[in-house]
Structure formats: C-alpha cells, structure tokens
C-alpha cells in the first residue's frame, strides 16, 4: 500500500502517515518542521493540537502566538501590565488556534498563570496576577470559539475557588456557543451538552465526590456510543453509587478504577465491569470476596498501580500472575502508613517474588521501594527473560551506608541491554541524586544503546495516560 502511494506520486499522504507515528514525540516534531515546507505543514497541526500538555521541551511562548489574534483593544489592555512591548508577533505562518484538539482547564490555568507571572512587573500583586490571568483565559476561549475549533476532548478540573472564578467568563462564552463542545469524544465532568449522547465515547471522573450525585444511571443509559468510563481518585463510591450503577441497563464499560480505599462495596462494580477493566489501582484490601472477584473477573488489566500494604501483598502476587498475559504497565509504591521497617520488609518480599511472575515484555515498570542490593540482584536474575522498555526506580535510602544499586543495574540491565530507557532516583533524607545528572554514567549507558532519563519527567501521570490512550 505504501509503495503504491509512493510510485503514484502521493508523497504528501505517505509522509503524513509517517509523521503521525511521532504524535507525542514533540522533540522529533520540532525537528520535522525544520526540514522543508511540506514537513512543516504536516507536523505543525500535531504540535499545536494540545500545547498546554507538552512537558518537554516546555515553554509558554505559544500563548503569545495565540494572543496575536486578539482585538486591538484587548492587546492594549494587556500591554498596560506586560513589561515588554514587542510581546505579540506581527504575523504568523499558520492559524494556530484552529489546530487545538484537546483542552484541559487545569493545565490551561497553570500555563497562563506561569506565563503571566514571568511577563508581569517584578513581584506583581495577587490581585494583578488574578486579573491578567482571567483576562487571558477569557481571550483564549474567545479566540478558540471564533475559530470554530474541532475540539476532541475537554477536561473540566477545577482545583480551587480562584480557578473557578477565573473560568467563570469562559464558561459563559461556552454556554453561549454550544458548538464549541458539540463534537467532543472525551469529556471530563461536564455532561450538559444535549448532543453528546451520540458522540461522547469517553468519560473521565477525576477527584469527584459522588455523595450527592443521583443521576448516574440516567446519564449512562442515555449515552449510545460510550466506550470507556474512568474513575480516578474519586470519593463516596458507597451503596447509593453502586445501586445507580446496577440500574444501568447498557454494558458498563469501566476501563479505569484508581481509588485510595477499597472495600466489599466495590465487589458488584468489579463484577459488572469484568474484562472491560484495563487500568487498576490496588490499595489496602480487607475483603476476601473483592479479592476473589479481581482474580475471577479482571484478567484484562494492562495498567496496574500497586500500593504495598501488609494486607494485600499476597493478593498482588496472585493478581499479577493472573493478568501477566496482558500486563504492560506496572507501578509499585509504598503505603503512606508504612514505617521504615515496613518499607524495607515489603520491598524485600516484593523483590524476592516479583521477577519470576513478570510477563516477557513490559512497556513501563516503576518501582518505588527501599532497596537492598542483594534483593535487587535476586529480582534482576529472576526477571532476566523480561524486556522492559522503560524502567524507573526510586530508591529510598534510610542509611547513608546503604549499598549502591547501580553496580547491579550495570551487570544485569546495562550489559544485557534489557531496557531502552532508564531512570533512577536515590533519595536520602529528602535529598535526591538522579542518575540523569551523572554525565559520565549517562555516557556509559549510551554505549549500550540505553537512554538515561530524568526520573520525574519520566513518571506516567494516570490522568495523562488515560487521556492519551482513550
């Protein structure tokens, strides 16, 4: 197919298919725009479909490019506060606002606040910063609406009252221009658009208290093409919530369940979701029935987030064995209530038993443990048949004389080329040493085709993972 397109002269279509593979590789996309006009024209829409979410390379100059579309009056208002006069580009090569596909209000707010702070006079007052942020938020939404953007996902995550006030005017604009959210396929929290029943296929509940929400069964029964539901860090999943879910007559396609508390009330939810469940966080679990349901009904989990606790460690091993044919992402962390001895003990038990039950390939493994070198060696030997594309280790040291784990990593990981990407952070009394900062070590790993990454930049955020995957 690709060859036929090439010989028929349809080079732009073929090149577009190639560039699509770099969708979230922003550094490569930045390089693509420098090749020639065709490459630039194909790469720019990908770079600008979600600029607020780009982590690396991170800058906020894209906000200024957006703002060059402002009216002259609004530009004058901004120039009253902004320190440099040449803020807005005189012209741009593309209509950049038209490319926006994904908006997350929380990220928009943080990006604008950071940009405003760096462009305002030294030590601006809180009142001045709030005013300029609110003005820019309203201006950006007005620009997007006027450009009739084709928004694919819209996340409404408000952390505090100040953010709510800031977006008040923007929400008024949206209510007056409902086409702004007419074609969205992924919506977080906002269910007011009456046209969503035949277009909405993804819902993300993020940090929601379901205590006084009593319309869930009606909502889900009206959504005709809903393919994925995600519950992340939510509260009050009580008997009332479960009853509403039981009243849903359509398949309840719960793809993600990340909670900080688990009990027997969740058992009907687990059973109803069954093999739709693909992303799961397991914490303290006292219910034998719930544990059995996880083993019986949830064999399709691909992303598992484990919080170690003395009441769930055996369940963890059983669950990993049960799902390893599909498991692709694994995060293992401490329970916050574990003391030092408990963290060391659970880390030892885990490393002694984990390697032999891992799948043959993992896309991502993040171990947040208190590691002894001998235990790590056992794990690395037992997991020698597992290839890990991206391995992250955050090692909590409670004694400055703790054995260095790097020699074991070099012996069993580096020399055998068992990973593509590696990030290691050693922590002792709140101070961290990141392998990424040790330039000689980084160069040594490069000789074995292993790229060392900054640990915190490499950590997968659950919300971002869900958004990008679904």
N, C-alpha and C positions, 0 to 999 in steps of 0.2 A: 504493500500500500504506500509506504513512504517512498519507495523507489519510483513508483508510477507518478507520484506527485512531483518528484524531483525532475524526472525526464519530461514531464508535461509542462515544466516551467513554472509550476505553482510553488515557488520557493518561499514566499511570504507565509503561506498556510503551513508549510512544513516547519519553517523556522518558529512560527508561533507555537506549534505543538512542542517543540524542543524547549522553548523558553518557559512554557507552563510548568516544566519539571523543576524550575527554580523558584516556584511560587513564594516560598517563605525564606529563601536564601537571599537576604537583602544585599549582602556584600557582592554576590555574583550579579544580581540585577543591576546594582550600581555600575559594575564593570561593563555590563551589556550596553548600557545607554551611551557609552563612550566609543563603541565600535563604529557605527555609522547611523544614518538617519532611520533606516528600516529597523535595525535592532532597537534603537531608542524608542521608536513609535510603538513597538511591541512590548517593551519592558516597562515603560512609564506607567501604564494602567495598573500593573501588578504592584509597583512601588507605592502607588497612591490610593489603592483601594482600602487600606487600613493603616494610615501613617501614625495614628495615635498609639498603636500597639507595637511598633518597631522598637526593639530593645537595643539592637546593635547593628550598624552604627547609630547612636542616639543623639539627635539634636532637635531643636524645636523651630528651626528656620522655616519649616513648611507652613507654620501658622502665618508668617509674614506673607508668604506667597498666596495663601488663601485670602488674606486681608486686602490684597491689592484689588480685589473685586468689590470692595466697599464703596459706598457713595462718598462723594467729596465731603459732605457734612460729617459723616462718621469718621472719616480719616482725620479731619480737623480736631474732632473731639479726642481721638487717641493721641494725636500729636501734642495735645496740651499736657499729657502725662509722660509720654515716652521720651527718653533722653536724646536719641539721635534722629536727625531729620530725614535721613535717607532710608527710612525703615521699609517702605513699600517698593517692590520692584516696579519700574516704569512700564514694563510689558513682560509677558510670559509666552513661552512657546506653545503651551497647551492650556486647555480649560481644565485645570487640575481638580476643581471641586466636583466635576462631572464624574470622576472616576471612583468616588467614595462608595464602598460597598458595605462597610461594617462600622458601626458607631457604638461605642461603649461609654456611657456618660461618665462613669468614674474615671476612665482614662482621659477623656476629653477635659474634664475638670482639672486633673492633676497636671496635664500637659500645658494647659493655658495658664494655670497659676504659676507654674515654674517659668514659663516664657515671660509672663508679665512681671514677675519679680526681678528677673535679670534685665529687663528693659526699663524699669521704673527708676526714678532717682534713688540715691543711696538711702537705705533704711526707710522704705515707704511705710506709712501708717497702715494699720489693718483695714481701716475704712477705705483708703485709697486703693489698696490691693483688691479688696472685695468689689469695689465699683468697677475697676478696669476689667477684672475677670468676668463679671456679669455682662458688661458691655460687649466683650469679645465673644462670649458664649452665644449671646443673642444674635450678634452679627454673623457668626459662622452658621448657625442654624438657618438664618435668613438666606445666606448665600446658597446653602445646600438646597433649600426649598425652591428658590428661584431657578436653580439649575435643573430642577426636576430629576434629582438623582434616583438611581435604581437601587435602593437600599436592600441588602440581603439579610442582614442581622442588625438588631437594635437591642442593646443592653441597658436597662434602667437599674442602676445600682447606686443608691444614694446612701452615703455613709453617715451624714450628719445634717443638721438643720441648715447650716450655712450653704451646703451644696444644694439642698432643696430650694432655698431662696434664690440661689444663683440661676437655677434652671427654670424657675417659675415662668419667666417671659418666653423661654424657648418652648416650654410645654404649651403655652397659649398659642404660639405660632403653629405648632403641630396640630392642635385641635382645630385650627382654622384652615389647615391644609392637610387633610387626612390622606391624600395621595402619597405623602411623604413616607408612610408606613404601609402602603397598600399591598406591596409585593414582597414584603419580608417573609423569609422562611424560618428564621431563628429569632425568637422574641424572648427576652428575659423580663418577666414580671408584668408587662403591660398587655392586657387582654381586651382593650376597649375597642379595637378596630373590628367592626362588624363583618369586614370582608376577609377576615383571616381564616374562616372555617374551611375554605378550600385551598388555601395556600400555605398555611402555617404547618411546618413539619417538625419543628424543634422548639421545646420549651425548657428553659433553664430556671429553676428556683434556686436563688442564691441568698443565703442568710435570711430566710423568710420565717417568720413566726406564724404558723398555721392556726394558732389558737382561735381566732375569730373569723377564719375563712370558712364559709359554709357552702360554697358554690362549685366545689371541685368536680363533683360527679356531673353536674350540668355542663360545665365547661368542657370536660373531656368527651362527653357524649356528643357534643356539637362539632368537634374538630374531626374532619373527614379524612385528612391526609397526614395526621400526626404520626411520625415515625420514631421520635425519640423524646423521652422525658428525663430530665436530670435534676436530682435533688442534692444540693451541695450545702453543707453546714447550716441546715435548717432546724427549726425547733417545733415542739408541740406536735410531734407525729404520734398523737395519742389515739384512744379508741374512736374518738369522733372523726379524726382524719382517716383512720383505717376503714371505718364504715362508709365514708364517702367514696373511697377507692373501690370498695367491694360493690358499690352501686354503679360503677362504670360498666356499661354493657359491651363496650368495644375492648379489644386487646389492650392491656395496659403496658405499653412499651417503655418500661423504666430501664434506661440504659446505664444510668449512673446513680449511685447511692453513697454519699460521703457524709457520715454523721459522727459526732463525738460521743454519742451514747447509744447503746443498743440494748434492747430487752425483748421479752417474749411477745410484746405487742406488734413487733415488726414481722413476726413469722408469716401472717397472712399476706403481707406486702411482698415478702420474698417469694412465697409460693405463687402469687398472682403474676409476678414479674417473670419468674422462671428463667429460661435461657435468653430472654431479652436483656438481662442484666450483664453488662460488659465491663463496667468500671465500678469498683467497690472498695470502701474503706472499712477495715475491721478493727474495732477497738475492744474495750473491756466487754466481755460477753458472758453473762451468767446463765443464759438459757440453753439447756441441752437440746430442747426442741428446735430453737433457732439454729443452733449449730448443725443439727441433722438436716434441716431444710437447706442450709447453704451447701451441704455435701450432695443432697439429692437433686436440687433444682437449679443450681447455679454452676454448671460446668463450662459456661461460655465466657467466663471472665477473662478479659485481656489486660486490664489495668488493675493492679491490686496494691492498695496502700495499707500497710500493716503498722499498727501501733502496739508495740510489745507490752504485754501485761501477764502476770503470773496465771491469770485465769483464762488466757486464750492461746498460750504458746503451743499446746498440743493441737488445738483446732487449726492454727496457722499451718502446721506441717501437713495435716490431713487435707486442708483446702488447696495448698499449693500442689500436692500430689494429684488431686482431683482435676485441677484446671490447667496443668502444665502444658497440655497439648495446644492450648490457645493463649496461654500467658505470654505477654510481650513486654509489659512494663511492670516493674516491681519496686516499690518503695518500702523500706523498713525503718521504723523510727522508735524511739523510746516513748513510753507513757510518761507524762509530766509528773506523775506522782511517784515514780521510781526514785529511790535514793541511790547513792553512788554504788553501794554494794549490789543493789538490784540491777543497775545498768550493766555492771561488769558481768554479773552472773548470767543475765539473759543474753548478752552479747556472745558469751562463751557458748551457751547452749545452742544458740541460733547458728553460729559459725560452724559448730561441730556437726550439725544435722542438715544444714541448708544445701550445701553443694551437691549432694547426691540426688536431690529431688528437683533440681532446676531443669527446665527444658533445654534442648540442644542449642537454642538461639534465643537471645533476649535483645530487644531494641534498646532497653534502658533499665539499669539497675542502680538504685541509690541506697546505700547503706549508711544510716546514721546511728553509730554504735560507739561503744567504748571497747576498743580492740586490743587484744593481746596478740603479739606476733605469732605465737605457736598456734593459736586458734585460727588466725588468718591463713596460716600455711595449710592447715587441715582443710579449710574451705576451698582454697585455691587448688589443692590436689584433687579434692572430691568433685570439683566443678570443671576439671580440665577438658571435658568434652563439650562445654558450653561456650559458645561465642557470644560476647556481649558487645554490641555496637558502641554503646556509651555507658561507661562505668563511672559512678560518682561515689566517693567515700568521704564522709565527715566523721572524723575520729576524735572523740572526746578523751583527752588525757587527764587523769587525776593525780598523776605523779610525774614530775619532770624527768624522772629516770625511766619512764615507760619506754619499752623497746620500740625503735623506729620500724614502721611497717614498710617503708619504701624498698628495702632490700628484697622483701618477699614479692612485692609488686614487680620489681625488675626481673626476678628469677622466673616467676610463674606467669606473668602477664606480658611484660615487655619482650623478653627473649622469644616467647612463643607466639607473639603477635595475636593475642586473643581478644583485643579490643581495637576499635578505630579511634575512639575519643576517651580521654581520661581526665578526671578532675578529682583532686584530693585536697581536703582541708583538715589540718590538725589544729585542735583547739585546746588551750591550756589556760585556765583561769580567765576566760573571756577574751584572750588574745589568740588570733588565728594566724597560721602560716599556710598560705595557699601554694601548692606545687607550681601553679601558673606563674608565680612571682620568682621562682628559682630558675633563672635563664639557662644555666648550664644543664640542669636536669631536663628542662624542656627540649633543649637541642639533642640530648642523648635519646630521648623518646622519639624525636623526629627521625632519627636514623633508622628506627624500626617501623616507620610509617604510622606512628601513633601521635595524634594531635592532642596536646595538653590544653585544657580549657580552664577558664575561671570558674570556680565551683558555683558561686551564687548565680552567675549568668547562665549556668547550665541546668539549674534546678527547674523542673517542669512544674508550672502552676496548674492546678487542677482546672480552674475556670478557663484558662487559655487553651489547655489541652482539649477540653470539651468543645470549645468554640471552633477550634481549627479542625477537629475531627468530624464534627457533625454539622 
